[in-house]
Amino acid sequence: MALTRDDKKVLREMVKHELANFEKTQKSLFVGMPLTFLKGEHEYKHYLEKLLKKLE
């Protein structure tokens, strides 16, 4: 299934919104969080950024 221009536009806006929300909540990291949790957050942010580039 190929994505149309409108599909990509909607998905791009959704990813931008998710990335903005993620960055806002990430600023409130708690001391003592497990390292695996922090690594997962870091990888998720990179995933969103890469996805955004693919949708352009």
DAURRA-V134212 format. One record per pair of residues at least 4 apart in sequence whose C-alpha atoms are under 7 Angstrom apart, sorted by the first residue. I is the first residue (numbers start at 1). J is the second residue. D is the distance in whole Angstrom. If there is no record, write none. Layout:
# DAURRA-V134212
((I;J;D) (I;J;D))
This chain:
# DAURRA-V134212
((3;7;6) (3;8;6) (4;8;6) (5;9;6) (6;10;6) (7;11;6) (8;12;6) (8;55;6) (9;13;6) (10;14;6) (11;15;6) (12;16;6) (12;52;6) (12;55;6) (13;17;6) (14;18;6) (15;19;6) (15;48;7) (15;52;6) (16;20;6) (17;21;6) (18;22;6) (19;23;6) (19;48;6) (20;24;6) (21;25;6) (22;26;6) (23;27;7) (33;37;7) (34;38;7) (35;39;6) (36;40;6) (37;41;6) (38;42;6) (39;43;6) (40;44;6) (41;45;6) (42;46;7) (43;47;6) (44;48;6) (45;49;6) (46;50;6) (47;51;6) (48;52;6) (49;53;6) (50;54;6) (51;55;6) (52;56;7))
